[in-house]
Amino acid sequence: MTDISTAAAEPVLDHAARAAEAAARAAGVSVRELTDIAELTGVVSLFATIWGRSANPPVTIELLRAFTKAGNYVAGAFDGDRLVGACVGFFAPAGGALHSHIAGVSTAATGRSVGFALKLHQRAWALLRDVSEIAWTFDPLVARNAYFNLVKLAARPVEYLPNFYGPMVDAINSDGESDRLLIRWRLRDRAVALASLGDGVGEVAEDELRAGAVLALGIAEDGSPVPGRLDGATSLVAVPRDIAALRATEPGLARRWRLAVREALTDLTGRGGRIDGFDRTGWYIVRRES
């Protein structure tokens, strides 16, 4: 069981709590808030392992302790007594939104939708505190994260942030520039509620092409980026299927993808485009505002 109460009178709160419970059951985990020093230390260790940064972990015990004392969000997903995932967020002054800073799942629990269970717990937790929006950033080159955020959760990108954190040397980011997409998860939206039940709807690139979409950035047979047209009402922007593998085997090509995707998405959004969806085969769907 999670620590989310299902006794809320408002239907959207009850729906969110039930969806969170169902996601946790499906993933075979329990999700709950963490405040104990030993459990918070476990979060620090988990993130250090995931990011390969034991000497300089992504979060520290002091930071997590301060976050929990101030009423921010720190939660863990447990498989029995074993911590297999965690998520940390803090409140932003503007509008009372929650910024979800970091989330990770152990490699031992991948493929079980533990991350989905964590995010639905976070949604229910936030709604119970009258928070209607959660924001976070992710690397736009990571196709699986784009699909998870834009389709599985129905969050929407609002800003492209070049080299947001500066160079990040770790097992995930290599040592390249840390471009990020800022996304907002509007917790009361109908699309979000449907996605929480597993009904997230992804775009299909082939259907978009048949309807007149153009390729703003394609992919060549050798896996390199191919710049295209930027004048379409609907545009497709490719990303590599596995940027992590590319960073390990062909870092030069990975850097070319970083610059190509940055140029395409910033140009399209600068012309009034809106990143509206993602095809799981590796395409952003960008629609120009009328």
C-alpha positions, 0 to 999 in steps of 0.5 A, a space after each residue: 500500500 502507498 501512503 495516499 489516502 483514498 478518503 478524499 471527497 473530491 472525485 479527482 483526488 479519489 481517482 488519482 489515489 486509486 490510480 496510484 494504488 493500482 500502478 503500485 500493485 501492477 509494478 509489484 512495489 509499495 510506494 511511500 514518503 520517506 523521512 527516516 535517516 536510514 531510508 534517506 541514506 538508501 535514496 542517496 546510495 540508489 541514485 549514486 549507483 544509478 548515475 555512477 557518482 558515488 564520490 559526488 552523488 546527485 543528492 546528499 543526505 543533508 539535502 534530503 533531510 532538509 527537503 523532508 523537514 520543509 514538507 517537500 516530496 521524497 518517496 521510495 518504491 520498495 520491493 519487499 524491504 528493498 528500495 528499488 526506486 525513488 523520486 525527489 521534488 521541491 516546491 517552487 515559489 511561483 504558483 505553488 507548483 512542485 518541481 520534480 528534481 530527480 527520479 530513478 529506478 534500479 536496474 534490477 527493477 527495470 521493465 516493471 513500470 516502477 517509474 510510472 508507479 512513483 509518478 502516479 504516487 507523486 501526482 496523488 500526493 500533490 493533488 492532496 496538497 492542492 498542487 495542480 502542476 508538477 514540472 521537471 526536465 529530461 534529456 530530449 535525446 533519450 527516446 524512452 524518457 520522451 515516450 514515458 513523459 509525453 505519452 505515458 504521463 501526458 505531460 507537455 514540453 514548454 521550453 528547450 533549455 540548452 546545456 542546462 546543468 553544464 557538463 555532467 560527467 557520470 554514467 548516464 550523461 557521459 561528459 556532453 552538454 546537458 540540454 533539457 526539455 522543461 515539461 509541465 504535468 497538469 495534474 487535473 487535465 483529462 488527458 493526464 487522468 486517462 494516462 494514469 489509467 494506462 490510456 496514454 495516447 502516442 502519436 504515430 509518425 507514419 500517420 502524420 506523414 500521410 497527413 502532410 507532416 514534413 521531416 524537420 530532422 531525419 535519420 540516415 541509414 548510417 544513424 546520423 542526423 539529416 536536417 530537413 525542412 522547418 516550414 511545415 504546419 506539422 514537423 517530425 524531429 528524429 532522435 537516435 534509438 539508443 543515445 546511451 549506447 551511442 555515447 559509449 561507442 560513437 561520442 562524436 556522433 552523439 554530439 552531432 545528434 545533440 546539436 541537430 536536435 537542439 537546432 531543430 527543436 529551438 528553431 521550430 518552437 521559435 517559429 511558433 511550434 509546439 512539441 505536441 507528442 512523441 512516436 515511440 519509434 523515435 520522433 517528436 511531433 511539433 505542430 505550429 500554432 495557428 
